[in-house]
Amino acid sequence: MLKGKTALVTGSTSGIGLGVALSLAREGAHIVLNGFGDVEGPKAQIEALGVKVGYHGADMSKPAEIEAMMAYAEAEFGGVDVLVNNAGIQYVANVEDFPAERWDAIIAINLSSTFHTTRLALPGMKARNWGRIINIASAHGLVASVQKAAYVAAKHGVVGLTKVTALETATSGVTCNAICPGWVLTPLVQKQVDARAAKDGVDNAEATRRLLGEKQPSLQFTTPEQLGGLAVFLCSAAADNVRGQSWAVDGGWTAQ
Ligand code: NAD
């Protein structure tokens, strides 16, 4: 379905981003990876699917590096047809204890990077009259939790930016939507499971049960593969007129 198209997925060396990149590659899309840590492993996994793979190590907190990444995608792949804004970080503290530097980093990486990639990808998408912008927001783009001021503010911002982008592209072949996962067991969440285990003095399994039990009625983690499946749907012709929506994949979290 995506043969000949190029998908750039920010934060795709791990977790949800890698899952989405793999799903898009299975549909034939060439992939531009981004993110920190091991690059060779994810690259090899995607190359095995027979598509072209590139990598740019731009730090999503730095607009100049984002510009360099988008220029790289243009030069090496002829532009970005599917943009998945996924890179994100978390920090947990009460508002009055929240380090200002962590606030700035979360807003920059989780929200502002999406503005920068979007503004740089849109001209090419509009010129080709086809594009998909998929923003990985969160259940925390729709509802709040304690101690996540920066994350919740950023993700609500992503949901708002998604709507504006969708309105501004509404008469074109470019669409913009958000995916709002509940708990997904990735390194980002394992850290929160570990913190819960330490705080409550329980093992990993019990900490996991408690974490899910608080928020996610299905008591099951959402998987990167499920999110990849939704991203593939949003890239399909069936989704040509799906615009500005926030798709919760949260085991019932935001139905409560
Ligand atoms: P993860 O920690 O497994 O992966 C994050 C990715 O972002 C990694 O590839 C990392 O290298 C990259 N990254 C981090 N900082 C970066 C930076 N400054 N520049 C470039 N890349 C950077 O996390 P994940 O759980 O897969 O999260 C991915 C996205 O999904 C995030 O936006 C997160 O907020 C969102 N999300 C996660 C969950 C969950 O339960 N895991 C739930 C809802 C939303």
Residues whose N, C-alpha, C, O or C-beta is under 5 A from the ligand:
A	BS01	NAD	G11 S12 T13 S14 G15 I16 G17 N34 G35 F36 A58 D59 M60 S61 N86 A87 G88 I109 I136 A137 S138 A139 P181 G182 W183 V184 T186 P187 L188 V189
